[in-house]
Amino acid sequence: MAQLFEPQRVASTVGDPEGKPLVSVRRPLLNRIFGFPNPVNEYAARFTAGMVVVFALIVLITGWGWGLALLAVGFVLRVLFGPRVSPFALLSVKVLAPRLGAPKLVAGPPKRFAQGMGAVISIAAAVSYFAGAPLLAWTLLLLLVVAASLESFLGFCLGCVIFGFLQRRGVIPASVCEACNNVGFGTAARREGTPAG
């Protein structure tokens, strides 16, 4: 059991275009199990959001209540384990995004926050549906479709913008993501070459 909390040495390749380890970082085993990648390939995030849009629209059109639960499970898996367990994320990371060539790296914590927002909304939609409030469930699902569509089709991560707003207000400590201090509508982080999500 002590090994779960024992730091493990892992190599970070952030910032190296050839993928050679630049720094060796010690991370506890639990962080590796429940970790979320940082940075993330924005193309993979957009493909995942696109699959969420398609699946959510199928659920909405068919009125399939269990689809709401499956959507919620997908978000929870991505929040807890990153792209390692979620079928949508695995397909995006392993198959679709690599076809676009070099990854476009952005900060991971805002993307995880966005997945968390999706989890909360999709869980609320599923609970509403099974609690006998289908109109609320479908309304929440529509909100999710709008947010995921913005991410997938326009590259605008609403959750990332909210993350940046909360970080600037001190609700989310700067230590959560040092590279994210400029996350928001502005492009200051991108101009400086800093990953932003």
Secondary structure, DSSP 8 states (H G I E B T S, - for coil): -HHHHSEEEEEE-TT-TT----EEEEEEHHHHHS---SSEEHHHHHHHHHHHHHHHHHHHHHT-HHHHHHHHHHHHHHHHHGGGT-HHHHHIIIIIGGGGSS--EE-HHHHHHHHHHHHHHHHHHHHHHHTT-HHHHHHHHHHHHHHHHIIIII---HHHHHHHHHHHTTSS-GGG-GGGTT-SSS-HHHHTT----
